[in-house]
Each structure stands twice: as C-alpha cells, then as structure tokens.
Amino acid sequence: MLAVAGLLVVACGTAPPNSGPGLTPSASLTTDYGQQYLTLIAPVNSAGDQAKQSLNAFGSTFTGADVAKAVAPYVTALQTFNSAVIRVSWPAKVEPDIRALVAADAVVIGDLNGASTLTALNASQWVQQLNVDASKSRTASDVVRADLGLPASSSTP
C-alpha cells in the first residue's frame, strides 16, 4: 500500500523552484502561458510532496482513514488547480488539452477520495486503479506541457 506515495505528484510534474503560489485566473494577463501553467501547478506539487512524506512515515500499519487524511491536502490542491486552469483563456489549440487534463485529474481525485474505504482486502486493487488513472493524468499533463513549450513532467506515476 505504500506504493500510493509514489503516485501523488502525478497531475502535472515538477514546477521550477522559483514558482510562486497559485495564480488566480483574473490576475493572469500574461501571454507567457507556460509560466502561468507552472505557477498554477506549483501548489499541487507541494501538496503532493507533503502527502508522499506523510504516507512514507506510516510504515506498514495504517488505515484507509490515515491515507485519506494524508492525501486530503493534495486532493484540495488538485481541485483548486482544476478550477483555476479551466477558467484561464488559453490559446485555442491548448483548450481541448486543458479540458482533457482536468477530466483526467477528476478521475484521480475520485480515486483519492475513495481512500477512506481502503482495507487489506481492496488496497491492492485500489492502488492498481490509482496507478492507471494517475498515468492517464500524467500523459494529459505532458500533452499540455508540450502545447505550452514546456518539458515533459518529471514526476513518476
């Protein structure tokens, strides 16, 4: 079940160290869409790193409620990212890929919201499904990143 820790920074990869807090769409008047994307995703990456640390600290005994509590800030950050990124006026060629990313992220959010129901009997299947869905999210994020002239994500689903 600790394999869950490796799945958390799946949405969009690592932002550069100088990325600031999330940017609200109304404040984004720049045409540097790549930087805007990196700024929006930075809080997700930070929350994912924190969740991974929490999950790794559990050791071999923990409950679904423990996992749910550890991933809750990541889920919130990912939901905030999705809400913000979908409201940005992206170039026309990027918009469909942004919508695909948000849809893929929504599936991962659904998976993570199910963490509280984890038991010894279903944990392996849950992790397996999360892995599949996280991989789809990462692929969608890499398409958006390519659209924006950014390198592929460095996260590992």
Secondary structure, 3 states (H helix, E strand, C coil): CHHHHHHCCCCCCCCCCCCCCCCCHHHCCCCCHHHHHHHHHHHHHHHHHHHHHHHHHCCCCCCHHHHHHHHHHHHHHHHHHHHHHHHCCCCCCCHHHHHHHHHHHHHHHHHHHCHHHCCCCCHHHHHHHHHHHHHHHHHHHHHHHHHCCCCCCCCCC
